[in-house]
Amino acid sequence: MTANPKVVPMPAAARPAKKKTVPAKQAAIDALPYGSGDWVVQGVPGLVVRCGARTKVFRVLRRIAGRQVKRVLGELSLAEAKRAALMVWRDLKPKPAGARPIPTLREALESYLAEKELAPRTAEGYRYMVEKYLADWLDRRLDVLAMDRAGMRARIASLAKKHGAATAALTLRTIRAIYNWHRKVLPDLPESPTTACDTPRVKARDWALNDEELRQWWAAVQRLKPVKRVWWLTALMTGARAGSISNLKWEDVDLEKKTIRFRVVKGDRPYMIPLADRLADLLREYREKDWLLNRAGWLFPSPRDPERPLWPQVKNAGLPAPHSMRHTMRTRLAEAGATPDLARIVLGHSLTQDVSQRYLTAHLLVEAVRPLVNAVAQKYEELMQW
């Protein structure tokens, strides 16, 4: 008879070791003894600090489709580890098919400029602001930027101190526009880091020229070559932006009806205004005597290359910024009795300030502002003795 085999009982299933936790405080992390193994950081999803013999290394653990995935963050401060962990945790989250990856600032800028219908100078300005003042952030992802609100606030404050409030404010508006545009299609992006910043206050510019300054201006303009001189006089008697004037073609000017149409404008809202009688006569004489023939039909072609418009050669030492002509026109319109609505029409401003103004149709009011532009031109003639 065979002996019964000895039955060896199986050991009870080992209970999983209880996870050690540590408060999310730098002092608590510093107090952890070396060689004590893994500690789960409280309140931060997936964040673990491994205390080795000589190092304390942060990692992120997340279970995906039944498998635990690990990402090593490195030896960091707790604040750095928390920021990195939140982004890694989000990245490890399973994404639906076709989900768009989060772009870097460089990629976000390029797609924004490619897909938004911006005026060339506006696009050029956006690119300049980002590449000039945020160059070291170009390869950071938008979600990384979003977590560094303190860094965003410090950068804007630094720009205001070094380059002025206007530069800082424009940089802030630029990054805000790019970020919020992408957030519309990337709902996982956190709130824009620009919310941590107050827009720097830019002192209102008082660029309108008084009577004496206008006389000095005219003395300088008379010494310019015809194309530049007529460019400046057009700026003075229309109040249009410099880019709008430089991009004028003869097809935009009707010397019989005495109207002028600005196609290249801020906000992509072309507008038409009446030509002052004095300016119409001036342009007619200019075309007959001094205009440089060019195939494109530029009203103000560059003397160096007539197939290109005149810009930025109009900027001359001793003359104020071209935008001062716009301020001067607005001031002189008020002096001539223009209502705010009619002044906006002359300057090509939007008329959607309130509900009632939405019922105004700007191009039907062109003739209503003709007496105003003629009154301003008459005032200039008296001051400068044309």
C-alpha positions in Angstrom: 0.0 0.0 0.0 1.5 3.3 -1.0 1.9 6.0 1.5 -0.2 9.1 1.2 1.8 12.0 -0.3 2.5 14.8 2.1 0.3 17.7 1.5 2.1 21.1 1.8 -0.4 23.9 2.3 0.0 26.9 0.0 0.8 30.2 1.8 -2.0 32.7 2.0 -1.9 35.3 -0.7 0.4 38.1 0.3 -1.4 41.3 1.0 -0.2 44.3 -1.0 2.0 46.5 1.0 0.3 49.7 2.1 1.5 52.6 0.1 3.5 55.3 1.9 2.3 58.8 1.5 3.8 62.2 2.0 2.2 65.6 2.1 2.7 67.8 -0.9 5.1 70.2 0.9 8.7 70.8 0.1 9.7 70.5 3.8 8.0 67.1 3.9 9.9 65.9 0.8 13.2 67.1 2.2 12.6 65.2 5.5 12.1 61.9 3.8 15.1 59.6 4.6 17.3 58.4 1.8 16.8 54.7 1.0 13.2 54.7 2.2 11.8 53.7 -1.2 8.6 55.1 -3.0 6.3 57.7 -1.5 3.0 58.8 -3.0 2.7 62.6 -3.0 -0.7 63.5 -1.6 -3.1 65.5 -3.8 -1.1 65.2 -7.1 -2.4 62.5 -9.4 0.2 59.7 -10.0 3.1 61.6 -8.5 5.6 59.4 -6.6 9.0 60.3 -5.2 11.6 57.4 -5.0 14.1 57.9 -2.2 17.2 56.1 -3.3 20.5 55.8 -1.5 21.6 59.3 -2.6 18.8 60.7 -4.7 15.1 61.6 -4.6 13.6 61.2 -8.0 10.1 62.0 -9.0 8.0 59.8 -11.3 4.5 59.6 -12.6 2.6 56.3 -12.5 -0.7 55.8 -14.3 -2.6 52.7 -15.2 -3.7 52.6 -18.9 -5.7 49.7 -20.4 -4.8 47.5 -17.4 -1.1 48.3 -17.7 0.9 50.6 -15.4 2.9 53.2 -17.3 5.8 55.1 -15.7 7.4 58.4 -16.6 10.5 59.6 -14.9 10.6 63.3 -14.2 14.0 63.5 -12.5 15.4 65.3 -9.5 13.2 68.4 -9.2 11.8 70.7 -6.6 8.3 69.8 -5.5 6.9 72.8 -7.4 8.6 71.8 -10.6 7.5 68.2 -10.1 3.9 69.1 -9.6 3.7 71.2 -12.8 5.4 68.5 -14.8 3.3 65.7 -13.3 0.0 67.4 -14.1 1.1 67.7 -17.8 2.4 64.1 -18.0 -0.7 62.8 -16.3 -2.8 64.6 -18.9 -0.6 63.3 -21.7 -0.9 59.7 -20.5 -4.7 60.0 -20.6 -6.1 57.8 -23.5 -7.1 60.2 -26.3 -9.8 59.6 -28.8 -8.9 58.7 -32.4 -8.0 61.8 -34.3 -7.3 64.0 -31.3 -5.0 66.9 -32.1 -1.6 67.1 -30.3 -0.9 70.1 -28.2 1.4 72.5 -30.2 4.4 74.3 -29.1 4.3 78.1 -29.1 6.2 78.1 -32.4 3.7 75.7 -34.0 0.8 77.6 -32.5 2.1 80.9 -34.0 2.5 79.4 -37.5 -0.9 77.8 -37.6 -2.6 81.0 -36.2 -0.9 83.1 -38.9 -1.7 80.6 -41.6 -5.4 80.2 -40.8 -6.4 83.6 -39.5 -7.1 86.2 -42.2 -4.9 88.9 -41.0 -3.6 92.0 -42.8 0.1 91.5 -43.8 1.4 94.1 -41.4 -0.7 92.7 -38.5 0.7 89.2 -39.2 4.2 90.6 -39.4 3.7 92.4 -36.1 2.4 89.2 -34.3 5.4 87.2 -35.5 7.8 90.0 -34.5 6.4 90.2 -30.9 6.6 86.5 -30.3 10.0 85.8 -31.9 11.5 88.9 -30.4 10.2 88.9 -26.8 9.2 85.2 -26.3 12.0 83.6 -28.2 13.1 81.3 -25.3 9.5 80.0 -25.1 9.0 79.0 -28.8 9.6 75.3 -28.2 7.5 75.1 -25.1 4.1 73.5 -25.5 1.0 75.6 -24.8 0.0 73.5 -21.8 3.5 73.9 -20.3 3.2 77.7 -20.7 -0.3 77.5 -19.1 1.1 76.0 -15.9 3.7 78.7 -15.6 1.5 81.7 -14.7 4.1 83.2 -12.5 6.6 83.0 -15.3 4.1 84.8 -17.6 3.5 87.5 -15.1 7.2 88.0 -14.6 7.9 88.2 -18.3 5.3 90.9 -18.9 6.6 92.9 -16.0 10.1 92.6 -17.3 9.1 93.7 -20.8 7.3 96.7 -19.3 10.4 97.7 -17.4 12.9 97.2 -20.2 10.9 98.1 -23.3 7.9 100.1 -22.1 4.2 99.5 -21.3 3.1 99.6 -24.9 5.5 96.7 -25.9 4.5 94.7 -22.8 0.8 95.2 -23.5 1.1 94.3 -27.2 3.1 91.1 -26.3 0.4 90.2 -23.8 -2.4 90.7 -26.3 -0.5 88.7 -28.9 0.1 85.6 -26.8 -3.5 85.8 -25.4 -5.0 85.8 -28.9 -2.9 82.9 -30.1 -3.5 80.8 -27.0 -7.3 81.4 -26.8 -7.7 80.7 -30.6 -6.1 77.2 -30.1 -8.0 76.5 -26.9 -11.3 76.6 -28.9 -10.3 73.3 -30.5 -8.2 71.9 -27.7 -10.6 71.8 -24.8 -8.0 70.0 -22.6 -5.9 73.2 -22.6 -6.1 74.9 -19.2 -7.0 78.6 -18.8 -4.6 81.0 -20.5 -1.6 82.0 -18.4 -2.3 85.6 -19.4 -5.1 85.6 -16.9 -2.4 86.1 -14.2 -1.4 89.4 -15.8 -2.8 92.9 -15.6 -2.6 94.7 -19.0 0.1 97.4 -18.6 -1.4 100.8 -18.7 -0.3 102.7 -21.9 -0.4 106.4 -21.6 -2.7 107.9 -24.2 -0.7 109.5 -27.0 -1.4 113.2 -27.7 0.1 113.4 -31.2 -2.2 116.0 -32.8 -0.1 118.9 -34.1 -1.0 122.5 -33.0 -1.0 125.4 -35.4 2.7 126.2 -34.9 3.7 122.6 -35.2 1.8 122.3 -38.4 3.7 125.3 -39.9 7.0 123.7 -38.9 5.8 120.4 -40.4 4.9 122.1 -43.7 8.3 123.8 -43.9 10.0 120.3 -43.6 7.6 118.6 -46.0 8.1 121.2 -48.7 11.7 120.1 -49.0 10.8 116.5 -49.8 10.7 115.0 -53.3 7.2 115.1 -54.9 6.2 111.5 -54.2 6.9 111.9 -50.5 5.5 115.4 -50.3 2.2 114.3 -51.8 2.1 111.2 -49.6 2.3 113.3 -46.5 -0.3 115.8 -47.7 -2.6 112.8 -48.4 -2.0 111.6 -44.9 -2.8 115.1 -43.5 -6.0 115.6 -45.4 -7.5 112.1 -45.0 -6.2 111.0 -41.6 -5.7 107.5 -43.0 -3.2 105.1 -41.6 0.3 105.0 -43.2 -0.1 101.5 -44.5 -3.5 102.4 -46.1 -1.9 105.3 -47.9 1.1 103.4 -49.1 -1.1 100.7 -50.6 -3.2 103.1 -52.6 -3.6 102.6 -56.3 -5.0 104.9 -58.9 -8.0 102.6 -59.2 -8.9 103.6 -55.6 -9.1 107.3 -56.5 -11.9 108.9 -58.4 -10.9 112.5 -59.3 -14.2 113.2 -61.0 -16.4 112.2 -58.1 -13.6 113.3 -55.7 -13.6 110.1 -53.6 -10.8 107.9 -52.3 -11.1 104.2 -51.2 -8.8 102.6 -48.7 -8.5 98.8 -49.3 -5.6 97.8 -47.0 -7.0 98.7 -43.6 -6.9 97.6 -40.0 -9.6 95.0 -39.3 -10.1 94.3 -43.0 -12.9 96.9 -43.3 -12.3 98.9 -46.5 -13.9 102.3 -46.5 -14.4 105.3 -48.8 -14.3 109.0 -48.0 -14.6 112.2 -50.0 -11.5 113.9 -51.2 -11.1 117.5 -50.1 -11.2 119.8 -53.1 -7.6 120.9 -52.4 -6.4 117.3 -52.2 -8.2 116.3 -55.5 -6.4 119.2 -57.3 -3.1 118.2 -55.8 -3.4 114.6 -56.9 -4.5 115.6 -60.4 -1.4 117.8 -60.7 0.8 115.1 -59.2 -0.3 112.5 -61.7 0.3 114.8 -64.6 3.8 116.0 -63.6 5.5 113.9 -60.9 4.0 110.4 -60.8 6.4 107.5 -61.5 4.8 105.2 -64.0 4.5 101.6 -62.8 2.6 98.5 -64.0 0.9 97.9 -60.7 -0.6 101.4 -60.6 0.7 102.4 -57.2 -0.3 105.9 -56.3 3.0 106.3 -54.4 5.6 104.1 -55.9 9.0 103.7 -54.3 11.6 105.8 -56.2 14.1 102.9 -55.8 11.7 100.4 -57.3 8.5 101.8 -58.8 6.9 98.4 -58.8 6.7 98.5 -55.1 4.8 100.9 -52.9 6.5 103.7 -51.0 7.2 102.4 -47.4 9.0 102.9 -45.1 10.9 105.6 -46.8 8.3 108.2 -45.8 9.8 108.2 -42.3 12.1 111.2 -42.3 14.3 112.8 -39.7 12.6 116.0 -38.4 9.1 114.8 -39.2 6.7 113.4 -36.6 5.4 109.8 -36.8 2.9 109.3 -39.7 0.2 108.4 -37.2 0.3 112.0 -35.9 -1.6 112.9 -39.1 -4.4 110.7 -38.0 -4.6 112.3 -34.5 -4.4 115.8 -36.1 -7.3 115.0 -38.5 -9.5 113.7 -35.6 -8.8 116.9 -33.6 -9.4 119.2 -36.6 -12.7 117.4 -37.4 -13.9 118.1 -33.8 -12.8 121.7 -34.3 -14.9 121.8 -37.5 -18.0 120.5 -35.6 -18.0 116.9 -36.7 -20.2 114.6 -34.6 -18.5 111.4 -33.3 -20.3 109.3 -35.9 -19.2 111.4 -38.8 -15.6 111.6 -37.5 -15.6 107.8 -37.3 -16.6 107.6 -41.0 -13.7 109.9 -42.1 -11.2 107.8 -40.1 -12.7 104.4 -41.1 -13.6 103.5 -37.6 -16.3 100.9 -36.8 -19.8 102.2 -36.2 -20.9 99.3 -33.9 -20.2 101.0 -30.6 -23.9 100.7 -29.5 -27.2 99.4 -30.8 -28.3 102.6 -32.6 -25.0 102.9 -34.5 -25.6 99.5 -36.0 -28.3 101.1 -38.1 -25.9 103.5 -39.8 -24.6 102.6 -43.2 -21.2 104.3 -43.6 -20.9 104.4 -47.4 -24.2 106.2 -47.7 -22.8 109.0 -45.5 -19.8 109.9 -47.7 -21.4 113.1 -49.0 -22.4 114.1 -45.4 -18.7 114.3 -44.4 -17.6 116.2 -47.5 -18.2 119.7 -46.0 -16.1 118.6 -43.0 -13.0 117.4 -44.9 -13.2 120.6 -47.0 -13.4 122.7 -43.8 -10.4 121.0 -42.4 -8.4 121.4 -45.6 -9.4 125.1 -45.7 -8.1 125.5 -42.1 -4.8 123.9 -43.2 -4.6 126.3 -46.2 -5.0 129.3 -43.9 -2.4 128.0 -41.5 0.3 127.1 -44.0 -0.6 129.6 -46.7 -0.7 127.2 -49.6 
